[in-house]
Amino acid sequence: MNHPNDKEPEHGREHERGRKHPRATRAHGRRVRRTAAAMGTLLAAAAATALPATGAHAIAGGEKVHDDREAPWMATLAVKGDAPLLQRASCGGALIAPTKVLTAAHCVTVDDLPRSGEYHIGARVLSGDPGRVAGIAGAAVHPRYRLLPSPQDPDNPAASSAAYDIAVVTLDRPVRGVPTLPVARTAPSSGATATLYGHGLTGPATRGDVLRRGTYRTRPDASCAPATPAPVDGASVLCGRGGRTVACTGDSGSPLVARRHGSVEVVGVFSFGMETAGKPCGSPGPNFFTDVAAVHTWLTAKPA
């Protein structure tokens, strides 16, 4: 996954507006570049992203979802326009209430998001079914969301990890008749099985047209952190490793779900992967998710 954009908490953003500090200027530049990637040039950036020669192991390493009933709550962020949805799609997400989508903060920290973006709910095959379409009324980004530069490459946004990379988007209309995805109250235990859904890259410059799923096992942060020089924020990050499954560009914000207590619930939101170690998108290694249980209080108290 490539961070399309970055945003400091609201008080930090207001601070940037009031001062022209060089560090703030660099942060602003990173944010502009990421905004462009998220909302207009994500596929162009994907085209320039090399996958390992061994083949595509993004969610491509998993399986195609053939049943519309399997993940009806899957949400796809897209740029508004007349081009085919497959060309406009960017990040993933999950419908957690009729007017709420859970996603990664770095996917939605865009000043003109309500004007430029829309969500497609239940679009299992992007080229064949746009799903239920809703506009965007606003987005609430976790107040502790921040970019964590890699000490080995601090000026490269793609090498940065993130903390509290989660947001709740409010749609401009309720999506009725679609099951919503419950939010986990407790984190999965180490070694638990979970499934990631997404439309990310499945090959060099090839977006996943058909929704895919891949199986992960959760791992302690301490066992995953050595795989990347970028900081891993233990308070907000959940680590998972797939067998042949590795998330890639376009999977940002996509839900990691687990079946517990007789039902499926979202336990993580995809944030970053091995690009933080300077490796090509889809390289084997751990993936890092925002731990939904760690922010449950904020999610229930401060939706958008």
C-alpha positions as CSV (number, residue, x, y, z in Angstrom):
1,M,0.0,0.0,0.0
2,N,1.2,3.5,-0.7
3,H,0.1,6.2,1.6
4,P,-1.8,8.5,-0.7
5,N,-1.8,11.4,1.7
6,D,-1.1,12.5,5.2
7,K,-2.7,14.8,7.7
8,E,-1.8,15.9,11.2
9,P,-4.6,16.1,13.8
10,E,-6.9,19.2,13.4
11,H,-4.9,21.3,15.9
12,G,-1.8,20.5,13.9
13,R,-3.4,21.5,10.7
14,E,-4.5,24.8,12.1
15,H,-1.0,25.3,13.3
16,E,0.4,24.8,9.9
17,R,-2.0,27.4,8.5
18,G,-0.7,29.9,10.9
19,R,3.1,29.3,10.4
20,K,5.4,28.7,7.5
21,H,7.8,26.4,9.3
22,P,10.1,24.4,7.0
23,R,9.0,21.1,8.6
24,A,5.4,22.1,8.1
25,T,6.1,23.0,4.5
26,R,7.6,19.5,3.9
27,A,4.6,17.9,5.6
28,H,2.3,19.9,3.4
29,G,4.2,18.8,0.3
30,R,3.9,15.2,1.3
31,R,0.2,15.7,2.0
32,V,-0.4,17.2,-1.5
33,R,1.5,14.3,-3.2
34,R,-0.6,11.8,-1.3
35,T,-3.8,13.5,-2.0
36,A,-3.1,13.4,-5.7
37,A,-2.3,9.7,-5.5
38,A,-5.5,8.9,-3.6
39,M,-8.0,11.0,-5.6
40,G,-6.8,11.0,-9.2
41,T,-3.5,9.3,-10.0
42,L,-3.5,6.2,-7.8
43,L,-3.7,3.9,-10.8
44,A,-1.0,5.8,-12.6
45,A,1.2,5.4,-9.5
46,A,0.2,1.7,-9.4
47,A,1.4,1.4,-13.0
48,A,4.8,2.4,-11.9
49,T,4.9,0.1,-9.0
50,A,6.8,-3.1,-9.6
51,L,5.6,-6.4,-8.1
52,P,8.0,-9.2,-7.2
53,A,9.1,-11.3,-10.1
54,T,7.5,-14.3,-8.4
55,G,4.1,-13.0,-9.2
56,A,1.3,-11.0,-7.6
57,H,0.7,-11.8,-4.0
58,A,-1.4,-8.8,-3.1
59,I,-4.9,-9.9,-2.1
60,A,-4.3,-11.6,-5.5
61,G,-2.6,-14.2,-3.4
62,G,-6.0,-15.1,-1.9
63,E,-9.2,-16.0,-3.7
64,K,-11.9,-14.2,-5.7
65,V,-15.1,-13.7,-3.9
66,H,-17.9,-15.2,-6.1
67,D,-20.9,-14.7,-3.8
68,D,-22.4,-11.2,-3.6
69,R,-23.7,-12.2,-0.1
70,E,-20.2,-12.8,1.3
71,A,-19.1,-9.2,1.9
72,P,-22.0,-6.9,1.1
73,W,-20.6,-4.2,3.4
74,M,-17.5,-3.8,1.3
75,A,-17.0,-0.1,0.4
76,T,-14.9,1.3,-2.4
77,L,-13.8,4.9,-2.5
78,A,-13.8,6.4,-6.1
79,V,-13.2,9.7,-7.8
80,K,-16.4,11.1,-9.2
81,G,-16.5,11.0,-13.0
82,D,-17.6,9.3,-16.1
83,A,-14.7,6.9,-16.5
84,P,-15.3,3.2,-15.6
85,L,-15.3,2.5,-11.9
86,L,-12.3,0.2,-12.3
87,Q,-10.3,3.2,-13.4
88,R,-11.6,5.6,-10.7
89,A,-11.4,3.3,-7.6
90,S,-8.9,3.9,-4.9
91,C,-9.2,2.8,-1.3
92,G,-11.3,0.2,0.4
93,G,-13.5,0.5,3.5
94,A,-16.5,-1.1,5.3
95,L,-20.0,0.0,5.9
96,I,-20.4,-0.1,9.7
97,A,-23.8,1.8,9.8
98,P,-26.2,3.0,7.1
99,T,-24.4,6.3,6.8
100,K,-20.9,5.4,8.1
101,V,-17.8,3.9,6.3
102,L,-14.7,2.8,8.2
103,T,-11.5,3.3,6.4
104,A,-7.9,4.4,6.7
105,A,-7.2,8.1,7.6
106,H,-4.7,8.4,4.9
107,C,-7.4,7.6,2.3
108,V,-9.6,10.5,3.2
109,T,-7.5,13.4,4.4
110,V,-8.4,15.4,1.3
111,D,-9.7,19.0,1.6
112,D,-12.2,18.6,-1.2
113,L,-13.2,15.0,-0.5
114,P,-17.0,15.6,-0.5
115,R,-16.8,17.3,-3.9
116,S,-14.4,14.8,-5.5
117,G,-15.2,11.5,-4.0
118,E,-18.0,8.9,-3.7
119,Y,-18.4,5.5,-2.2
120,H,-19.6,2.3,-3.9
121,I,-21.1,-0.2,-1.5
122,G,-21.1,-3.9,-2.4
123,A,-19.4,-3.4,-5.8
124,R,-18.0,-7.0,-5.9
125,V,-17.0,-6.7,-9.6
126,L,-15.9,-3.1,-10.3
127,S,-16.3,-3.4,-14.1
128,G,-19.8,-5.0,-13.9
129,D,-21.6,-3.6,-10.8
130,P,-21.2,-0.2,-9.3
131,G,-23.0,-1.3,-6.2
132,R,-25.0,1.2,-4.2
133,V,-23.5,4.7,-4.7
134,A,-23.4,7.4,-2.1
135,G,-21.7,10.8,-1.9
136,I,-19.6,12.0,1.0
137,A,-20.8,14.5,3.6
138,G,-17.7,14.5,5.7
139,A,-15.0,12.5,7.4
140,A,-13.7,12.3,11.0
141,V,-10.0,11.3,11.2
142,H,-8.7,10.0,14.5
143,P,-7.2,12.9,16.4
144,R,-3.9,11.0,17.0
145,Y,-3.4,10.0,13.4
146,R,0.1,10.9,12.3
147,L,2.8,9.9,9.8
148,L,5.9,8.2,11.3
149,P,8.9,8.8,9.1
150,S,11.3,6.0,8.6
151,P,14.7,6.8,10.3
152,Q,16.4,5.3,7.2
153,D,14.5,7.4,4.7
154,P,12.7,10.2,6.6
155,D,12.0,12.4,3.5
156,N,10.3,9.6,1.6
157,P,6.5,9.4,2.4
158,A,6.2,5.9,0.9
159,A,8.7,4.6,3.5
160,S,6.7,6.1,6.4
161,S,4.4,4.1,8.7
162,A,1.5,5.6,10.6
163,A,-0.2,5.6,13.9
164,Y,-4.0,5.6,14.5
165,D,-4.5,5.5,10.7
166,I,-8.3,5.3,10.9
167,A,-11.3,7.4,9.9
168,V,-15.1,7.3,9.8
169,V,-16.7,8.8,6.7
170,T,-20.3,10.0,6.8
171,L,-22.2,9.4,3.6
172,D,-24.6,12.0,2.2
173,R,-27.5,9.4,2.3
174,P,-28.2,6.2,4.2
175,V,-27.5,2.9,2.4
176,R,-30.6,0.9,3.2
177,G,-31.0,-2.9,2.9
178,V,-27.3,-3.7,3.2
179,P,-25.9,-5.5,6.2
180,T,-23.4,-3.5,8.2
181,L,-20.2,-4.9,9.6
182,P,-19.9,-4.9,13.4
183,V,-16.9,-3.2,15.0
184,A,-14.7,-5.4,17.3
185,R,-14.5,-4.4,20.9
186,T,-11.5,-6.6,21.7
187,A,-8.4,-7.4,19.7
188,P,-7.9,-10.9,18.3
189,S,-5.5,-13.1,20.2
190,S,-2.1,-13.8,18.7
191,G,-2.3,-16.5,16.0
192,A,-6.0,-15.9,15.4
193,T,-7.3,-16.3,11.8
194,A,-8.6,-13.2,10.0
195,T,-9.6,-12.4,6.4
196,L,-8.7,-9.3,4.4
197,Y,-11.0,-8.1,1.6
198,G,-9.9,-5.7,-1.1
199,H,-9.7,-4.6,-4.7
200,G,-5.9,-3.8,-4.6
201,L,-3.3,-4.6,-7.2
202,T,-3.2,-8.2,-8.4
203,G,-0.3,-7.8,-10.8
204,P,1.9,-5.0,-12.3
205,A,-0.5,-2.1,-12.8
206,T,-3.5,-4.4,-12.6
207,R,-6.2,-3.5,-10.2
208,G,-8.3,-6.3,-8.7
209,D,-11.6,-6.1,-10.7
210,V,-13.2,-8.9,-8.7
211,L,-13.2,-8.5,-4.9
212,R,-10.7,-10.8,-3.3
213,R,-10.1,-12.2,0.1
214,G,-6.9,-13.4,1.8
215,T,-6.3,-15.3,5.0
216,Y,-4.0,-13.9,7.7
217,R,-2.9,-14.9,11.2
218,T,-2.4,-12.2,13.7
219,R,1.1,-11.8,15.2
220,P,2.6,-9.9,18.1
221,D,3.9,-6.4,17.0
222,A,7.3,-7.3,18.4
223,S,7.6,-10.2,16.0
224,C,6.7,-8.0,13.0
225,A,8.5,-4.8,13.8
226,P,12.0,-6.0,12.8
227,A,10.7,-6.5,9.2
228,T,10.6,-2.7,8.6
229,P,12.8,0.2,9.7
230,A,9.7,2.4,10.0
231,P,8.3,2.8,13.6
232,V,5.5,0.4,14.5
233,D,3.1,2.0,17.0
234,G,2.2,-0.8,19.3
235,A,-0.7,1.1,20.8
236,S,-2.7,1.4,17.6
237,V,-1.2,-1.2,15.2
238,L,-2.3,-4.8,14.7
239,C,0.1,-7.1,12.7
240,G,-0.9,-9.9,10.5
241,R,0.9,-12.3,8.1
242,G,-0.6,-14.2,5.2
243,G,0.6,-17.3,3.6
244,R,0.5,-16.2,0.0
245,T,-1.5,-13.1,0.8
246,V,0.1,-9.6,0.9
247,A,-1.9,-6.4,0.6
248,C,-0.9,-3.9,-2.0
249,T,-1.7,-0.5,-3.6
250,G,-5.5,0.0,-3.6
251,D,-6.0,-2.2,-0.5
252,S,-5.5,0.7,1.9
253,G,-8.5,1.1,4.2
254,S,-9.8,-2.3,3.5
255,P,-11.2,-4.4,6.4
256,L,-9.6,-7.3,8.1
257,V,-12.4,-9.3,9.6
258,A,-12.7,-12.2,12.0
259,R,-15.5,-14.6,12.9
260,R,-16.0,-14.4,16.6
261,H,-19.0,-15.0,18.9
262,G,-20.9,-16.4,16.0
263,S,-20.6,-13.4,13.7
264,V,-18.1,-11.6,11.5
265,E,-16.6,-8.3,12.8
266,V,-14.0,-5.9,11.6
267,V,-10.8,-6.2,13.7
268,G,-8.4,-4.1,11.5
269,V,-8.0,-1.5,8.8
270,F,-5.1,-2.0,6.4
271,S,-2.5,0.8,6.8
272,F,0.9,-0.1,5.5
273,G,3.1,-3.0,4.4
274,M,6.6,-3.8,3.2
275,E,6.9,-0.6,1.1
276,T,8.1,0.9,4.4
277,A,11.1,-1.4,4.1
278,G,11.8,-0.2,0.5
279,K,10.5,-3.3,-1.0
280,P,8.1,-3.5,-4.0
281,C,4.4,-3.6,-3.4
282,G,3.3,-7.2,-2.8
283,S,6.6,-8.4,-1.3
284,P,6.3,-11.1,1.3
285,G,6.3,-9.9,4.8
286,P,3.9,-8.7,7.5
287,N,1.1,-6.3,6.9
288,F,0.1,-3.7,9.5
289,F,-3.5,-2.7,10.3
290,T,-5.0,-0.2,12.6
291,D,-6.3,-2.1,15.6
292,V,-10.0,-1.4,15.7
293,A,-10.4,-2.5,19.3
294,A,-7.8,0.0,20.3
295,V,-9.9,2.9,19.0
296,H,-13.3,1.4,19.8
297,T,-14.2,4.2,22.3
298,W,-13.4,6.9,19.7
299,L,-15.3,5.0,17.0
300,T,-18.5,4.8,19.1
301,A,-18.2,8.3,20.7
302,K,-17.0,10.3,17.7
303,P,-18.3,9.1,14.4
304,A,-18.2,11.7,11.6
